[in-house]
């Protein structure tokens, strides 16, 4: 079992997080932090003695499983990696869907 860490922005300068063992049962931290990196560090310090890995979500996006030690030792680097993943997800969702049937129909109609 891996815990799930969900980091959310409260506003442009405040973040909070929740931890849960399953998607339904969340334990909200309640504290506010001045950066998402501080959320990673705080959560990592609480998890480091009990878990090796944690599932991380940011603003509802599931970003994967990461070592808890990385949250403590390199929260800024981990946050930058997470934001790069969020950007890739946004780009994938915004990109037009490639549909082979539509392309084939266009080629046939222009022939």
VEXNU-803938 format. One record per atom (N, C-alpha, C): atom name; x, y, z; residue number from 1. Coordinates in Angstrom, 2 decimals, decimal comma. Layout:
N
 fike       u       v       w dovex
   CA       X       Y       Z   NUM
...
***
This chain:
111
 fike       u       v       w dovex
    N    0,84   -1,18    0,00     1
   CA    0,00    0,00    0,00     1
    C    0,88    1,24    0,00     1
    N    0,52    2,20   -0,85     2
   CA    1,20    3,48   -0,88     2
    C    0,23    4,57   -0,49     2
    N    0,66    5,51    0,31     3
   CA   -0,22    6,65    0,59     3
    C   -0,34    7,53   -0,65     3
    N   -1,38    8,33   -0,67     4
   CA   -1,61    9,27   -1,76     4
    C   -1,50   10,67   -1,19     4
    N   -0,60   11,46   -1,75     5
   CA   -0,42   12,85   -1,36     5
    C   -1,06   13,71   -2,43     5
    N   -2,00   14,56   -2,04     6
   CA   -2,68   15,45   -2,97     6
    C   -2,40   16,89   -2,57     6
    N   -1,65   17,61   -3,40     7
   CA   -1,30   19,00   -3,14     7
    C   -2,24   19,89   -3,94     7
    N   -2,76   20,92   -3,29     8
   CA   -3,67   21,85   -3,96     8
    C   -3,27   23,29   -3,64     8
    N   -3,46   24,14   -4,63     9
   CA   -3,22   25,57   -4,42     9
    C   -4,47   26,17   -3,80     9
    N   -4,28   26,92   -2,71    10
   CA   -5,38   27,66   -2,09    10
    C   -5,56   28,98   -2,83    10
    N   -4,44   29,61   -3,13    11
   CA   -4,40   30,78   -4,00    11
    C   -3,00   30,81   -4,60    11
    N   -2,61   31,91   -5,23    12
   CA   -1,32   31,92   -5,94    12
    C   -0,11   31,83   -5,01    12
    N   -0,30   32,05   -3,72    13
   CA    0,84   32,03   -2,80    13
    C    0,66   31,08   -1,62    13
    N   -0,42   30,31   -1,59    14
   CA   -0,65   29,38   -0,49    14
    C   -1,05   28,01   -1,02    14
    N   -0,51   26,98   -0,39    15
   CA   -0,79   25,60   -0,79    15
    C   -1,15   24,80    0,45    15
    N   -1,85   23,72    0,23    16
   CA   -2,16   22,78    1,29    16
    C   -2,10   21,38    0,70    16
    N   -2,17   20,38    1,55    17
   CA   -2,16   19,01    1,05    17
    C   -3,01   18,11    1,93    17
    N   -3,33   16,96    1,37    18
   CA   -4,01   15,93    2,14    18
    C   -3,31   14,62    1,86    18
    N   -3,41   13,72    2,82    19
   CA   -2,85   12,38    2,70    19
    C   -3,97   11,38    2,88    19
    N   -3,91   10,31    2,11    20
   CA   -4,91    9,25    2,28    20
    C   -4,28    7,92    1,89    20
    N   -4,89    6,86    2,39    21
   CA   -4,46    5,52    2,05    21
    C   -5,28    4,96    0,90    21
    N   -6,45    5,52    0,68    22
   CA   -7,33    5,14   -0,43    22
    C   -7,97    6,41   -0,95    22
    N   -8,42    6,37   -2,18    23
   CA   -8,96    7,57   -2,81    23
    C  -10,15    8,16   -2,05    23
    N  -10,87    7,35   -1,28    24
   CA  -12,07    7,84   -0,60    24
    C  -11,78    8,50    0,74    24
    N  -10,80    8,03    1,48    25
   CA  -10,59    8,49    2,85    25
    C   -9,40    9,43    2,92    25
    N   -9,64   10,71    2,86    26
   CA   -8,56   11,69    2,90    26
    C   -8,43   12,30    4,30    26
    N   -7,20   12,57    4,69    27
   CA   -6,93   13,29    5,93    27
    C   -6,30   14,62    5,56    27
    N   -7,09   15,68    5,63    28
   CA   -6,60   17,00    5,26    28
    C   -5,63   17,50    6,32    28
    N   -4,56   18,05    5,87    29
   CA   -3,53   18,57    6,78    29
    C   -4,03   19,81    7,49    29
    N   -4,69   20,70    6,76    30
   CA   -5,23   21,90    7,38    30
    C   -4,26   23,05    7,44    30
    N   -2,96   22,77    7,42    31
   CA   -1,97   23,83    7,44    31
    C   -1,82   24,43    6,06    31
    N   -1,39   25,69    6,03    32
   CA   -1,12   26,37    4,77    32
    C    0,39   26,59    4,66    32
    N    0,91   26,44    3,47    33
   CA    2,33   26,57    3,21    33
    C    2,54   27,60    2,11    33
    N    3,69   28,28    2,16    34
   CA    3,96   29,33    1,18    34
    C    4,42   28,80   -0,17    34
    N    4,64   27,50   -0,27    35
   CA    5,02   26,91   -1,55    35
    C    4,63   25,44   -1,57    35
    N    4,50   24,90   -2,75    36
   CA    4,20   23,48   -2,89    36
    C    5,40   22,64   -2,45    36
    N    6,61   23,18   -2,60    37
   CA    7,80   22,45   -2,15    37
    C    7,75   22,23   -0,64    37
    N    7,24   23,21    0,10    38
   CA    7,11   23,07    1,56    38
    C    6,08   21,99    1,89    38
    N    5,04   21,87    1,07    39
   CA    4,07   20,78    1,26    39
    C    4,77   19,43    1,09    39
    N    5,58   19,32    0,04    40
   CA    6,32   18,08   -0,20    40
    C    7,24   17,76    0,98    40
    N    7,96   18,75    1,45    41
   CA    8,89   18,55    2,56    41
    C    8,15   18,14    3,83    41
    N    7,08   18,84    4,16    42
   CA    6,33   18,54    5,38    42
    C    5,73   17,14    5,33    42
    N    5,10   16,82    4,21    43
   CA    4,50   15,49    4,06    43
    C    5,58   14,41    4,08    43
    N    6,70   14,68    3,40    44
   CA    7,80   13,71    3,36    44
    C    8,37   13,44    4,74    44
    N    8,49   14,48    5,56    45
   CA    9,01   14,29    6,91    45
    C    8,07   13,41    7,75    45
    N    6,78   13,51    7,51    46
   CA    5,84   12,68    8,25    46
    C    5,76   11,25    7,74    46
    N    6,06   11,06    6,47    47
   CA    5,94    9,73    5,86    47
    C    7,23    8,92    5,88    47
    N    8,36    9,59    6,01    48
   CA    9,66    8,94    5,78    48
    C    9,93    7,74    6,67    48
    N    9,38    7,69    7,87    49
   CA    9,64    6,56    8,77    49
    C    8,71    5,38    8,52    49
    N    7,69    5,58    7,69    50
   CA    6,67    4,54    7,51    50
    C    6,55    4,02    6,09    50
    N    6,93    4,82    5,11    51
   CA    6,72    4,45    3,71    51
    C    7,95    4,76    2,87    51
    N    8,17    3,94    1,84    52
   CA    9,26    4,17    0,90    52
    C    8,79    4,99   -0,31    52
    N    7,55    4,79   -0,72    53
   CA    7,00    5,43   -1,92    53
    C    5,68    6,12   -1,58    53
    N    5,33    7,11   -2,39    54
   CA    4,06    7,81   -2,24    54
    C    3,53    8,15   -3,62    54
    N    2,23    8,01   -3,81    55
   CA    1,57    8,46   -5,04    55
    C    1,33    9,96   -4,88    55
    N    1,67   10,74   -5,90    56
   CA    1,50   12,19   -5,79    56
    C    0,50   12,67   -6,83    56
    N   -0,43   13,50   -6,35    57
   CA   -1,39   14,20   -7,21    57
    C   -1,18   15,69   -6,98    57
    N   -1,36   16,45   -8,03    58
   CA   -1,30   17,90   -7,91    58
    C   -2,51   18,46   -8,62    58
    N   -3,33   19,19   -7,89    59
   CA   -4,55   19,79   -8,46    59
    C   -5,41   18,74   -9,15    59
    N   -5,45   17,55   -8,57    60
   CA   -6,29   16,49   -9,13    60
    C   -5,64   15,63  -10,19    60
    N   -4,45   16,00  -10,67    61
   CA   -3,75   15,20  -11,67    61
    C   -2,89   14,15  -10,98    61
    N   -3,09   12,89  -11,31    62
   CA   -2,25   11,82  -10,79    62
    C   -0,92   11,87  -11,54    62
    N    0,18   12,04  -10,79    63
   CA    1,48   12,24  -11,42    63
    C    2,44   11,08  -11,25    63
    N    2,07   10,08  -10,48    64
   CA    2,92    8,90  -10,37    64
    C    3,40    8,64   -8,95    64
    N    4,25    7,64   -8,85    65
   CA    4,79    7,20   -7,58    65
    C    6,23    7,70   -7,44    65
    N    6,55    8,23   -6,27    66
   CA    7,87    8,83   -6,04    66
    C    8,41    8,37   -4,69    66
    N    9,75    8,32   -4,57    67
   CA   10,36    7,98   -3,28    67
    C   10,10    9,07   -2,24    67
    N    9,72    8,67   -1,06    68
   CA    9,48    9,62    0,03    68
    C   10,77   10,37    0,37    68
    N   11,91    9,70    0,30    69
   CA   13,18   10,36    0,61    69
    C   13,43   11,54   -0,31    69
    N   12,98   11,46   -1,53    70
   CA   13,17   12,58   -2,47    70
    C   12,37   13,81   -2,03    70
    N   11,22   13,59   -1,43    71
   CA   10,41   14,70   -0,93    71
    C   11,16   15,47    0,15    71
    N   11,97   14,76    0,94    72
   CA   12,71   15,38    2,04    72
    C   14,04   15,95    1,55    72
    N   14,73   15,21    0,70    73
   CA   16,07   15,60    0,28    73
    C   16,08   16,60   -0,88    73
    N   15,08   16,57   -1,75    74
   CA   15,08   17,44   -2,92    74
    C   13,66   17,90   -3,27    74
    N   12,98   18,60   -2,35    75
   CA   11,60   18,99   -2,64    75
    C   11,48   19,94   -3,84    75
    N   12,44   20,84   -4,02    76
   CA   12,38   21,77   -5,16    76
    C   12,56   21,03   -6,47    76
    N   13,54   20,15   -6,56    77
   CA   13,75   19,37   -7,78    77
    C   12,55   18,49   -8,10    77
    N   11,98   17,86   -7,08    78
   CA   10,79   17,03   -7,29    78
    C    9,62   17,87   -7,75    78
    N    9,44   19,04   -7,14    79
   CA    8,34   19,91   -7,56    79
    C    8,51   20,34   -9,02    79
    N    9,71   20,66   -9,43    80
   CA    9,94   21,04  -10,83    80
    C    9,61   19,88  -11,77    80
    N    9,97   18,68  -11,38    81
   CA    9,63   17,49  -12,19    81
    C    8,12   17,29  -12,26    81
    N    7,45   17,47  -11,13    82
   CA    5,99   17,32  -11,10    82
    C    5,32   18,36  -12,01    82
    N    5,80   19,60  -11,97    83
   CA    5,21   20,65  -12,81    83
    C    5,44   20,37  -14,29    83
    N    6,59   19,79  -14,62    84
   CA    6,85   19,39  -16,02    84
    C    5,85   18,32  -16,45    84
    N    5,51   17,40  -15,56    85
   CA    4,50   16,37  -15,87    85
    C    3,12   16,98  -16,04    85
    N    2,78   17,95  -15,18    86
   CA    1,48   18,62  -15,30    86
    C    1,39   19,32  -16,66    86
    N    2,46   20,00  -17,06    87
   CA    2,46   20,68  -18,37    87
    C    2,30   19,69  -19,51    87
    N    2,95   18,53  -19,43    88
   CA    2,78   17,51  -20,47    88
    C    1,33   17,03  -20,52    88
    N    0,73   16,86  -19,37    89
   CA   -0,68   16,43  -19,34    89
    C   -1,57   17,48  -19,99    89
    N   -1,37   18,75  -19,65    90
   CA   -2,15   19,83  -20,27    90
    C   -1,97   19,84  -21,78    90
    N   -0,73   19,70  -22,22    91
   CA   -0,46   19,72  -23,67    91
    C   -1,13   18,55  -24,37    91
    N   -1,07   17,37  -23,75    92
   CA   -1,71   16,20  -24,35    92
    C   -3,22   16,38  -24,45    92
    N   -3,80   16,95  -23,42    93
   CA   -5,25   17,17  -23,44    93
    C   -5,66   18,25  -24,41    93
    N   -4,79   19,24  -24,62    94
   CA   -5,11   20,35  -25,52    94
    C   -4,82   20,01  -26,98    94
    N   -3,95   19,03  -27,23    95
   CA   -3,58   18,68  -28,60    95
    C   -4,79   18,07  -29,32    95
    N   -4,93   18,39  -30,60    96
   CA   -6,04   17,77  -31,35    96
    C   -5,84   16,26  -31,42    96
    N   -6,92   15,58  -31,33    97
   CA   -6,88   14,12  -31,38    97
    C   -6,63   13,68  -32,82    97
    N   -5,72   12,74  -32,99    98
   CA   -5,44   12,19  -34,30    98
    C   -6,42   11,07  -34,56    98
    N   -7,19   11,22  -35,62    99
   CA   -8,20   10,21  -35,96    99
    C   -7,89    9,66  -37,35    99
    N   -7,42    8,42  -37,44   100
   CA   -7,04    7,85  -38,74   100
    C   -8,21    7,79  -39,72   100
    N   -9,45    7,53  -39,23   101
   CA  -10,59    7,45  -40,14   101
    C  -10,84    8,80  -40,81   101
    N  -10,77    9,88  -40,06   102
   CA  -11,02   11,20  -40,61   102
    C   -9,94   11,56  -41,63   102
    N   -8,70   11,21  -41,35   103
   CA   -7,60   11,49  -42,28   103
    C   -7,81   10,71  -43,56   103
    N   -8,18    9,44  -43,44   104
   CA   -8,41    8,61  -44,63   104
    C   -9,55    9,16  -45,47   104
    N  -10,64    9,61  -44,83   105
   CA  -11,76   10,18  -45,57   105
    C  -11,35   11,45  -46,31   105
    N  -10,54   12,28  -45,66   106
   CA  -10,08   13,51  -46,30   106
    C   -9,22   13,19  -47,52   106
    N   -8,37   12,20  -47,42   107
   CA   -7,53   11,82  -48,55   107
    C   -8,38   11,29  -49,69   107
    N   -9,37   10,48  -49,37   108
   CA  -10,23    9,93  -50,42   108
    C  -11,05   11,02  -51,10   108
    N  -11,57   11,96  -50,32   109
   CA  -12,41   13,00  -50,90   109
    C  -11,60   13,99  -51,74   109
    N  -10,30   14,15  -51,44   110
   CA   -9,50   15,08  -52,23   110
    C   -8,89   14,40  -53,45   110
    N   -9,02   13,10  -53,56   111
   CA   -8,43   12,37  -54,69   111
    C   -9,26   12,49  -55,94   111
***
